[in-house]
Amino acid sequence: MRTLGYRRGFLCLPGRSAYLREMDYLPFYSLAPQHDLIRSELNNCFRKLMDRGNFILGDEVAGLEAEWATFTGVKHCIGVANGSDAITLSLRALGIGPGDEVMVPALTCSPTWMAVAAAGAKLIPVDVDMSSGLIRPDLVEAQLTSQVKAIVPVHLYGQSVDMQSLMELSNRFAVPLIEDNAQGHGARCGERMTGSMGLLGTTSFYPTKNLGALGDGGAITTQDDQLALTLRRMRNYGSSIRFQHDIKGVNSRLDEWQAAVLRIKLQHLDRWNTARKQVASQYRDELVNVGEIQWQGGENESGANHHLVVMRTQHRDALKAWLHQHGIGTDVHYPLPPHLQPSFSEYGFRLGQFPAAEGWASTVLSLPAWPGLTSLQVSRVCDVIRLFYNRH
């Protein structure tokens, strides 16, 4: 077994050609390698956009909508301002609001819940699978009532939910599925892309997503012609003809600059997802049988896009501090599940009500994993994790 030591401020890695300085901080996430690759394209695109002078709902948005629809495998894509609006507008387009109930996973980023709340619907949390962290279809079926008007599964960390089971439930009970695909860009469930299987698919193009803008952005995907028309109106003050407002709408438009950036990045998405998969595989290979580390499991693991590489450990907080001490950034997705957030206190949810979600929240740790992260950097993280378990 290799041992690690220190010499005059350096972390010594036996068998390596160099020492890694403790002060050389490895961030949890960096966009620099991606942006360095496409910097000239971005600069040229910005100049062209400035020369055209059209910044709202122009050719770039239309182009991205067509390209993202093709990539996802659907007929329609509607660009919106952000991922939260994508969910809220999808619910409103289906006529879902006050008095209706919407099922959501108990483990997700809180904006999923907030988007449902913004539509006025009541949240019905469903606990997750302890291995995958994804919503359990059997619990969805057990909690379905006539008041439930939609189910919002989340492809958490970049792995698809068991959509086959959920689609069967959706068809049997006539309850639409609205996929939260914010973390699922390019992920698959069998042969199908996430975001293409529900009645509606929603996504976020937040900068750190697998396909990320240089600001906020989002989109909705669907095969339904009428829903697509309704959503195009809703995102633009209810209008499809200038100064004519057929329905009540909002201002939730994806702008031309973000769409242009996303079109450039979309050309690289498959390659970047492959790089993420290689990083995830290296972590698992190098940390096999180390401590009591557990990785995200699940039946759709092979189709994951590895938006996040997450491990679970009972020593999460101590390991996170240890990695920080050794110049390695990590994060926790997510330390407090939505049902325990003060923002949802009116529901009266209690500690222990969703044990699997709480189990994930207390043990999950996200490791550095981004396109451009080198094999040596991944090995550095693994070396420091091994040293932690050797000393604890």
C-alpha positions as a Python dict, from the first residue, in 0.01 Angstrom:
ca = {
    (1, 'M'): (0, 0, 0),
    (2, 'R'): (132, 344, -85),
    (3, 'T'): (189, 590, 195),
    (4, 'L'): (175, 967, 177),
    (5, 'G'): (395, 1208, 363),
    (6, 'Y'): (484, 1574, 386),
    (7, 'R'): (807, 1757, 312),
    (8, 'R'): (844, 2133, 356),
    (9, 'G'): (486, 2215, 274),
    (10, 'F'): (445, 1956, 0),
    (11, 'L'): (212, 1657, -12),
    (12, 'C'): (438, 1375, -129),
    (13, 'L'): (291, 1115, -361),
    (14, 'P'): (525, 816, -389),
    (15, 'G'): (576, 700, -745),
    (16, 'R'): (481, 1039, -890),
    (17, 'S'): (718, 1268, -1074),
    (18, 'A'): (625, 1576, -876),
    (19, 'Y'): (493, 1697, -546),
    (20, 'L'): (153, 1861, -519),
    (21, 'R'): (170, 2175, -311),
    (22, 'E'): (-85, 2199, -32),
    (23, 'M'): (-145, 2558, -135),
    (24, 'D'): (-244, 2451, -490),
    (25, 'Y'): (-615, 2446, -424),
    (26, 'L'): (-822, 2206, -634),
    (27, 'P'): (-1168, 2362, -664),
    (28, 'F'): (-1485, 2162, -640),
    (29, 'Y'): (-1581, 2291, -983),
    (30, 'S'): (-1419, 2492, -1259),
    (31, 'L'): (-1556, 2609, -1592),
    (32, 'A'): (-1215, 2731, -1711),
    (33, 'P'): (-1119, 2423, -1919),
    (34, 'Q'): (-1450, 2430, -2107),
    (35, 'H'): (-1442, 2803, -2168),
    (36, 'D'): (-1077, 2804, -2273),
    (37, 'L'): (-1169, 2551, -2543),
    (38, 'I'): (-1445, 2765, -2690),
    (39, 'R'): (-1325, 3116, -2602),
    (40, 'S'): (-1270, 3228, -2961),
    (41, 'E'): (-1613, 3095, -3063),
    (42, 'L'): (-1774, 3284, -2777),
    (43, 'N'): (-1593, 3606, -2866),
    (44, 'N'): (-1694, 3580, -3232),
    (45, 'C'): (-2051, 3499, -3141),
    (46, 'F'): (-2073, 3799, -2909),
    (47, 'R'): (-1951, 4034, -3181),
    (48, 'K'): (-2202, 3896, -3432),
    (49, 'L'): (-2484, 3929, -3180),
    (50, 'M'): (-2392, 4289, -3108),
    (51, 'D'): (-2383, 4366, -3480),
    (52, 'R'): (-2728, 4211, -3536),
    (53, 'G'): (-2881, 4403, -3249),
    (54, 'N'): (-3161, 4155, -3179),
    (55, 'F'): (-3141, 4031, -2821),
    (56, 'I'): (-3483, 3884, -2742),
    (57, 'L'): (-3652, 3583, -2909),
    (58, 'G'): (-3445, 3594, -3225),
    (59, 'D'): (-3259, 3345, -3441),
    (60, 'E'): (-3034, 3216, -3163),
    (61, 'V'): (-3325, 3118, -2938),
    (62, 'A'): (-3508, 2956, -3230),
    (63, 'G'): (-3191, 2773, -3327),
    (64, 'L'): (-3127, 2643, -2977),
    (65, 'E'): (-3489, 2533, -2940),
    (66, 'A'): (-3466, 2328, -3259),
    (67, 'E'): (-3127, 2179, -3168),
    (68, 'W'): (-3218, 2094, -2808),
    (69, 'A'): (-3543, 1934, -2924),
    (70, 'T'): (-3348, 1719, -3171),
    (71, 'F'): (-3086, 1629, -2910),
    (72, 'T'): (-3355, 1532, -2659),
    (73, 'G'): (-3569, 1349, -2913),
    (74, 'V'): (-3887, 1558, -2898),
    (75, 'K'): (-4088, 1780, -3134),
    (76, 'H'): (-4083, 2102, -2933),
    (77, 'C'): (-3853, 2302, -2708),
    (78, 'I'): (-3953, 2632, -2548),
    (79, 'G'): (-3673, 2846, -2406),
    (80, 'V'): (-3751, 3017, -2076),
    (81, 'A'): (-3568, 3230, -1822),
    (82, 'N'): (-3465, 2954, -1581),
    (83, 'G'): (-3538, 2602, -1464),
    (84, 'S'): (-3776, 2707, -1189),
    (85, 'D'): (-3996, 2894, -1435),
    (86, 'A'): (-3988, 2588, -1659),
    (87, 'I'): (-4159, 2380, -1388),
    (88, 'T'): (-4402, 2652, -1278),
    (89, 'L'): (-4510, 2733, -1634),
    (90, 'S'): (-4551, 2364, -1715),
    (91, 'L'): (-4787, 2321, -1423),
    (92, 'R'): (-4984, 2632, -1516),
    (93, 'A'): (-5009, 2519, -1878),
    (94, 'L'): (-5177, 2202, -1750),
    (95, 'G'): (-5419, 2408, -1542),
    (96, 'I'): (-5263, 2295, -1213),
    (97, 'G'): (-5280, 2538, -924),
    (98, 'P'): (-5445, 2598, -584),
    (99, 'G'): (-5637, 2296, -459),
    (100, 'D'): (-5428, 2053, -663),
    (101, 'E'): (-5153, 1825, -536),
    (102, 'V'): (-4819, 1755, -701),
    (103, 'M'): (-4584, 1471, -607),
    (104, 'V'): (-4216, 1554, -568),
    (105, 'P'): (-3914, 1360, -441),
    (106, 'A'): (-3814, 1418, -80),
    (107, 'L'): (-3451, 1448, -192),
    (108, 'T'): (-3389, 1725, -443),
    (109, 'C'): (-3265, 2081, -458),
    (110, 'S'): (-3527, 2304, -294),
    (111, 'P'): (-3606, 2500, -615),
    (112, 'T'): (-3797, 2195, -742),
    (113, 'W'): (-4036, 2232, -453),
    (114, 'M'): (-4043, 2612, -478),
    (115, 'A'): (-4142, 2597, -844),
    (116, 'V'): (-4442, 2380, -753),
    (117, 'A'): (-4532, 2613, -468),
    (118, 'A'): (-4513, 2909, -707),
    (119, 'A'): (-4794, 2750, -911),
    (120, 'G'): (-5005, 2739, -594),
    (121, 'A'): (-5021, 2359, -575),
    (122, 'K'): (-4977, 2151, -261),
    (123, 'L'): (-4657, 1948, -233),
    (124, 'I'): (-4678, 1574, -172),
    (125, 'P'): (-4325, 1449, -95),
    (126, 'V'): (-4229, 1092, -175),
    (127, 'D'): (-3925, 927, -19),
    (128, 'V'): (-3636, 804, -230),
    (129, 'D'): (-3449, 480, -283),
    (130, 'M'): (-3162, 444, -37),
    (131, 'S'): (-2926, 316, -306),
    (132, 'S'): (-2995, 566, -585),
    (133, 'G'): (-3141, 866, -405),
    (134, 'L'): (-3419, 872, -666),
    (135, 'I'): (-3795, 881, -616),
    (136, 'R'): (-3950, 537, -553),
    (137, 'P'): (-4232, 446, -795),
    (138, 'D'): (-4381, 201, -544),
    (139, 'L'): (-4423, 482, -291),
    (140, 'V'): (-4565, 707, -561),
    (141, 'E'): (-4833, 447, -632),
    (142, 'A'): (-4905, 402, -261),
    (143, 'Q'): (-4962, 778, -214),
    (144, 'L'): (-5159, 852, -532),
    (145, 'T'): (-5502, 1004, -478),
    (146, 'S'): (-5757, 1178, -699),
    (147, 'Q'): (-5616, 1512, -582),
    (148, 'V'): (-5273, 1444, -734),
    (149, 'K'): (-5261, 1622, -1070),
    (150, 'A'): (-4893, 1577, -1162),
    (151, 'I'): (-4574, 1392, -1066),
    (152, 'V'): (-4238, 1570, -1089),
    (153, 'P'): (-3954, 1314, -1088),
    (154, 'V'): (-3599, 1451, -1061),
    (155, 'H'): (-3306, 1289, -1243),
    (156, 'L'): (-3084, 1358, -946),
    (157, 'Y'): (-2706, 1382, -987),
    (158, 'G'): (-2750, 1296, -1355),
    (159, 'Q'): (-2906, 951, -1327),
    (160, 'S'): (-3249, 878, -1469),
    (161, 'V'): (-3537, 789, -1245),
    (162, 'D'): (-3715, 457, -1318),
    (163, 'M'): (-3923, 621, -1588),
    (164, 'Q'): (-4070, 297, -1721),
    (165, 'S'): (-4249, 238, -1389),
    (166, 'L'): (-4355, 600, -1357),
    (167, 'M'): (-4487, 611, -1713),
    (168, 'E'): (-4694, 301, -1643),
    (169, 'L'): (-4841, 471, -1335),
    (170, 'S'): (-4896, 791, -1532),
    (171, 'N'): (-5091, 606, -1800),
    (172, 'R'): (-5288, 393, -1556),
    (173, 'F'): (-5396, 681, -1332),
    (174, 'A'): (-5400, 958, -1598),
    (175, 'V'): (-5155, 1171, -1400),
    (176, 'P'): (-4903, 1361, -1616),
    (177, 'L'): (-4529, 1341, -1560),
    (178, 'I'): (-4322, 1659, -1564),
    (179, 'E'): (-3956, 1562, -1566),
    (180, 'D'): (-3712, 1783, -1377),
    (181, 'N'): (-3417, 1728, -1608),
    (182, 'A'): (-3198, 2009, -1475),
    (183, 'Q'): (-2922, 1762, -1385),
    (184, 'G'): (-2991, 1513, -1665),
    (185, 'H'): (-2851, 1669, -1982),
    (186, 'G'): (-2760, 1376, -2205),
    (187, 'A'): (-2858, 1109, -1953),
    (188, 'R'): (-3053, 807, -2072),
    (189, 'C'): (-3316, 569, -1947),
    (190, 'G'): (-3264, 272, -2173),
    (191, 'E'): (-3253, 412, -2526),
    (192, 'R'): (-3442, 732, -2448),
    (193, 'M'): (-3306, 1065, -2334),
    (194, 'T'): (-3423, 1211, -2008),
    (195, 'G'): (-3656, 1501, -2075),
    (196, 'S'): (-3833, 1312, -2355),
    (197, 'M'): (-4048, 1065, -2163),
    (198, 'G'): (-4287, 1275, -1959),
    (199, 'L'): (-4570, 1483, -2100),
    (200, 'L'): (-4335, 1772, -2032),
    (201, 'G'): (-3965, 1791, -1960),
    (202, 'T'): (-3810, 2088, -1783),
    (203, 'T'): (-3448, 2189, -1750),
    (204, 'S'): (-3211, 2453, -1622),
    (205, 'F'): (-2908, 2590, -1804),
    (206, 'Y'): (-2752, 2732, -1488),
    (207, 'P'): (-2375, 2774, -1555),
    (208, 'T'): (-2265, 2461, -1366),
    (209, 'K'): (-2508, 2226, -1539),
    (210, 'N'): (-2370, 1981, -1794),
    (211, 'L'): (-2498, 2224, -2056),
    (212, 'G'): (-2461, 2560, -1887),
    (213, 'A'): (-2514, 2917, -2000),
    (214, 'L'): (-2317, 3222, -1887),
    (215, 'G'): (-2609, 3318, -1668),
    (216, 'D'): (-2957, 3186, -1606),
    (217, 'G'): (-3160, 2997, -1862),
    (218, 'G'): (-3406, 2713, -1893),
    (219, 'A'): (-3626, 2518, -2133),
    (220, 'I'): (-3934, 2300, -2161),
    (221, 'T'): (-3960, 2003, -2396),
    (222, 'T'): (-4274, 1827, -2517),
    (223, 'Q'): (-4429, 1627, -2798),
    (224, 'D'): (-4763, 1804, -2753),
    (225, 'D'): (-4837, 2072, -3014),
    (226, 'Q'): (-5101, 2256, -2812),
    (227, 'L'): (-4895, 2263, -2493),
    (228, 'A'): (-4600, 2399, -2690),
    (229, 'L'): (-4814, 2681, -2832),
    (230, 'T'): (-4957, 2762, -2489),
    (231, 'L'): (-4610, 2771, -2329),
    (232, 'R'): (-4467, 2994, -2602),
    (233, 'R'): (-4743, 3241, -2526),
    (234, 'M'): (-4714, 3209, -2149),
    (235, 'R'): (-4340, 3288, -2145),
    (236, 'N'): (-4403, 3611, -2341),
    (237, 'Y'): (-4685, 3784, -2153),
    (238, 'G'): (-4942, 3550, -2307),
    (239, 'S'): (-4864, 3677, -2656),
    (240, 'S'): (-4764, 3520, -2986),
    (241, 'I'): (-4853, 3832, -3188),
    (242, 'R'): (-4711, 4163, -3072),
    (243, 'F'): (-4952, 4362, -2854),
    (244, 'Q'): (-5210, 4083, -2871),
    (245, 'H'): (-5236, 3884, -2547),
    (246, 'D'): (-5449, 3573, -2578),
    (247, 'I'): (-5384, 3438, -2228),
    (248, 'K'): (-5234, 3563, -1904),
    (249, 'G'): (-4859, 3517, -1914),
    (250, 'V'): (-4529, 3628, -1765),
    (251, 'N'): (-4190, 3750, -1877),
    (252, 'S'): (-3980, 3433, -1882),
    (253, 'R'): (-3778, 3450, -2202),
    (254, 'L'): (-3442, 3293, -2272),
    (255, 'D'): (-3229, 3571, -2420),
    (256, 'E'): (-3031, 3558, -2744),
    (257, 'W'): (-2685, 3569, -2582),
    (258, 'Q'): (-2747, 3274, -2353),
    (259, 'A'): (-2902, 3079, -2640),
    (260, 'A'): (-2598, 3150, -2856),
    (261, 'V'): (-2362, 3029, -2582),
    (262, 'L'): (-2568, 2714, -2534),
    (263, 'R'): (-2563, 2637, -2907),
    (264, 'I'): (-2184, 2645, -2904),
    (265, 'K'): (-2161, 2431, -2591),
    (266, 'L'): (-2417, 2180, -2715),
    (267, 'Q'): (-2172, 2074, -2986),
    (268, 'H'): (-1933, 1960, -2710),
    (269, 'L'): (-2184, 1812, -2465),
    (270, 'D'): (-2138, 1445, -2555),
    (271, 'R'): (-1761, 1474, -2526),
    (272, 'W'): (-1785, 1658, -2195),
    (273, 'N'): (-2025, 1396, -2059),
    (274, 'T'): (-1779, 1124, -2161),
    (275, 'A'): (-1507, 1307, -1967),
    (276, 'R'): (-1734, 1317, -1661),
    (277, 'K'): (-1794, 943, -1692),
    (278, 'Q'): (-1419, 878, -1704),
    (279, 'V'): (-1369, 1082, -1387),
    (280, 'A'): (-1650, 894, -1210),
    (281, 'S'): (-1505, 558, -1315),
    (282, 'Q'): (-1158, 652, -1192),
    (283, 'Y'): (-1291, 750, -851),
    (284, 'R'): (-1470, 417, -816),
    (285, 'D'): (-1169, 219, -935),
    (286, 'E'): (-917, 392, -709),
    (287, 'L'): (-1139, 396, -402),
    (288, 'V'): (-1266, 38, -419),
    (289, 'N'): (-1286, -115, -70),
    (290, 'V'): (-1176, 211, 94),
    (291, 'G'): (-1355, 268, 424),
    (292, 'E'): (-1733, 239, 408),
    (293, 'I'): (-1772, 454, 97),
    (294, 'Q'): (-2090, 397, -103),
    (295, 'W'): (-2162, 532, -450),
    (296, 'Q'): (-2493, 619, -613),
    (297, 'G'): (-2650, 298, -741),
    (298, 'G'): (-2960, 240, -948),
    (299, 'E'): (-3079, 49, -1250),
    (300, 'N'): (-3005, 337, -1490),
    (301, 'E'): (-2653, 398, -1364),
    (302, 'S'): (-2501, 304, -1702),
    (303, 'G'): (-2692, 586, -1871),
    (304, 'A'): (-2595, 854, -1618),
    (305, 'N'): (-2428, 1177, -1730),
    (306, 'H'): (-2242, 1214, -1397),
    (307, 'H'): (-2353, 1571, -1339),
    (308, 'L'): (-2228, 1512, -987),
    (309, 'V'): (-2005, 1237, -851),
    (310, 'V'): (-2142, 1171, -505),
    (311, 'M'): (-2026, 934, -237),
    (312, 'R'): (-2187, 853, 95),
    (313, 'T'): (-1998, 812, 419),
    (314, 'Q'): (-2084, 827, 787),
    (315, 'H'): (-1774, 1048, 827),
    (316, 'R'): (-1893, 1307, 575),
    (317, 'D'): (-1824, 1623, 773),
    (318, 'A'): (-1483, 1508, 897),
    (319, 'L'): (-1381, 1394, 548),
    (320, 'K'): (-1499, 1720, 393),
    (321, 'A'): (-1292, 1917, 644),
    (322, 'W'): (-991, 1688, 584),
    (323, 'L'): (-1009, 1739, 208),
    (324, 'H'): (-1037, 2115, 253),
    (325, 'Q'): (-735, 2107, 484),
    (326, 'H'): (-546, 1937, 202),
    (327, 'G'): (-649, 2189, -61),
    (328, 'I'): (-940, 2003, -219),
    (329, 'G'): (-1285, 2154, -259),
    (330, 'T'): (-1603, 1950, -214),
    (331, 'D'): (-1971, 2026, -172),
    (332, 'V'): (-2285, 1870, -24),
    (333, 'H'): (-2592, 1811, -241),
    (334, 'Y'): (-2794, 1859, -26),
    (335, 'P'): (-2732, 1908, 347),
    (336, 'L'): (-3095, 1977, 444),
    (337, 'P'): (-3380, 1817, 250),
    (338, 'P'): (-3668, 2044, 147),
    (339, 'H'): (-3915, 1907, 402),
    (340, 'L'): (-3690, 2033, 684),
    (341, 'Q'): (-3630, 2377, 531),
    (342, 'P'): (-3787, 2672, 715),
    (343, 'S'): (-3949, 2782, 387),
    (344, 'F'): (-4185, 2481, 402),
    (345, 'S'): (-4255, 2488, 776),
    (346, 'E'): (-4629, 2542, 717),
    (347, 'Y'): (-4654, 2175, 613),
    (348, 'G'): (-4547, 2057, 956),
    (349, 'F'): (-4307, 1795, 823),
    (350, 'R'): (-4102, 1636, 1096),
    (351, 'L'): (-3756, 1486, 1130),
    (352, 'G'): (-3771, 1116, 1049),
    (353, 'Q'): (-4071, 1145, 816),
    (354, 'F'): (-3862, 1072, 505),
    (355, 'P'): (-3575, 861, 638),
    (356, 'A'): (-3403, 779, 311),
    (357, 'A'): (-3387, 1142, 203),
    (358, 'E'): (-3256, 1238, 546),
    (359, 'G'): (-3003, 955, 530),
    (360, 'W'): (-2866, 1089, 204),
    (361, 'A'): (-2858, 1446, 335),
    (362, 'S'): (-2650, 1344, 637),
    (363, 'T'): (-2396, 1132, 447),
    (364, 'V'): (-2360, 1258, 89),
    (365, 'L'): (-2044, 1430, -32),
    (366, 'S'): (-1982, 1560, -384),
    (367, 'L'): (-1629, 1524, -519),
    (368, 'P'): (-1458, 1739, -784),
    (369, 'A'): (-1580, 1616, -1123),
    (370, 'W'): (-1579, 1838, -1428),
    (371, 'P'): (-1460, 1825, -1788),
    (372, 'G'): (-1091, 1911, -1788),
    (373, 'L'): (-1017, 1754, -1450),
    (374, 'T'): (-703, 1546, -1506),
    (375, 'S'): (-636, 1188, -1406),
    (376, 'L'): (-356, 1310, -1179),
    (377, 'Q'): (-595, 1548, -1003),
    (378, 'V'): (-849, 1270, -948),
    (379, 'S'): (-572, 1049, -809),
    (380, 'R'): (-470, 1330, -576),
    (381, 'V'): (-824, 1339, -434),
    (382, 'C'): (-823, 961, -396),
    (383, 'D'): (-484, 963, -223),
    (384, 'V'): (-606, 1215, 33),
    (385, 'I'): (-926, 1018, 94),
    (386, 'R'): (-725, 698, 150),
    (387, 'L'): (-500, 881, 393),
    (388, 'F'): (-808, 999, 584),
    (389, 'Y'): (-934, 643, 629),
    (390, 'N'): (-586, 515, 718),
    (391, 'R'): (-566, 770, 999),
    (392, 'H'): (-924, 750, 1123),
}
